[in-house]
Amino acid sequence: MKTKFTFKIFDTSLNFFNIEIMDLGTTIKTIRKQRGQTQNEFASSCGITQTYLSQIENNSKEPNLSILKQIGIELDIPLPILFFLSLNEDDIDPKKREAFTLINPAVKSLVNEFFRV
């Protein structure tokens, strides 16, 4: 069962909005593995325990924003890119799914090439 992560992020007018990500943990795990890092190595570089990283990667723990920032730094991928890579069709408003389905492969390909994902 996937956990839905909800992050409150402030925009420039100080109003907040929610970003809901269904599969952030799996995205982190996939990129970490593609880069050849073990959970122990990556957790240590992020300043967290291997157990905590495992829980994040299995979507059973919801990391705070500071941990996510550190994960993004260690992966050398900005958080918005991690969020985008973890999106799936269920995360998109039904009215916008057709457009998402059309552009998603091209955007992910570009992101993958640029960020070595």
Secondary structure by P-SEA (a helix, b strand, c coil): cbbbbbbbbbccccbbbbbbbccaaaaaaaaaaaacccaaaaaaaacccaaaaaaaaaccccccaaaaaaaaaaacccaaaaaaaacccccccccaaaaaaacaaaaaaaaaaaacc
